[in-house]
Amino acid sequence: MILRAESINTYYGASHVLRDVSLAVDRGEVVCLLGRNGVGKTTTLRSIMGLTPPRSGRIFLMERDISGLPPHQVARSGVGYVPDDRRVFPDLTVEENLELAHRFSGRQDGAWTLGKVLDLLPALRSLSPRRGRHLSGGEQKMLSIGRALMTNPSLLLLDEPSEGLSPLVVKGLVEIIRTIREEKVTILMADQNLKFSRLVADRAYILEKGAVQHAGTLDEIYADEEIVRRYLAI
């Protein structure tokens, strides 16, 4: 098992956002956090990454307790993070964004090199000299994924990867995620697009009001009209 969270409770100020969230991800899996906006999906990823540390509960990465570690130490332990707002460096070129992530990751000896990332994301190759501020939203999303891979993660956290993308770009994203998985990177992603998630993920945890309400395979969830209506219908 690569990731285990046990009864984590996370707050924003006095607001209790995550309530005893427990989950597990086995090595090689793609697991999805499903749910409508505002149910705690992003906060779960931020809690794992150390950006919004839980007040209680424990988080284990490859059986090492990473609860309370600052984000840079979590990253150097082998976790890559792709936030929903992308967070690319606007004044650096595409290539500089990628090289900077590699240089400061502390994991330079892994399989993901600049060439390999550009092979996976060929649209970025022609954009290498372009600054981050001049990229489209979809291009910034691809750059954010590439930047996370340049840290050579064992676990990749993807926050709302399909959000705001055209159907054609989403189709390409499905192939990208499948390829990343084939390269032995485990993925935990948060998304509210059930059809997209079903194409890439093995299992899902459904969140509502900051708590896990249901867990199962994507096929089981997709076939259960009551679960879809109650927790996923817009």
WOQUI-V540025 format. One line per field, one symbol per residue. ss: DSSP state (A for helix, B for strand, O for the rest). phi: phi as a letter, one per 20 degrees, with the letter a starting at -180 (. if undefined). psi: psi as a letter, one per 20 degrees, with the letter a starting at -180 (. if undefined). Layout:
# WOQUI-V540025
ss = ???
phi = ???
psi = ???
This chain:
# WOQUI-V540025
ss = OOBBBBBBBBBBOOBBBBBBBBBBBOOOOBBBBBOOOOOOAAAAAAAAAOOOOOOBBBBBBOOBBOOOOOAAAAAAOOBBBBOOOOOOOOOOBAAAAAAAAAAOOOOOOOOOOAAAAAAAOOAAAAOOOOBAAAOOAAAAAAAAAAAAAOOOOOBBBBBOOOOOOOAAAAAAAAAAAAAAAAOOOBBBBBOOOAAAAAAAOOBBBBBBOOBBBBBBBAAAAAAOAAAAAAAAOO
phi = .ecbdclecccdmeeeedclfcbbcegnedcdedqffneofffffffffnfcfffbnccddlmefdgnffgfffffeoddcdffemlfffedfgffgffffffdfmcfeefedgffffffcfffffegeefgfeefgfffffffffffffelfecddddlfefmefgfffgffgfffffgffemdfcdcdbdeffffffcdecbdedblmcfdabrffffffeeffffffdcfe
psi = phpppolppqqocioogpnlpprqpqpiroqqoqrrqjijgghgghghijhnpqhrrqppoljpojpiqqhhhggiikpqpnrhjgkqohjqrghhgghggghjhjlijahorgghghhhmhhhgijgiqqhijqrghhhghhhghghhijmqhpppoolhipjqqhghgghhghghhggghjkpqpoqpqjnggghhihqgrqppqpkjqphqqarhggghinhgggghiip.
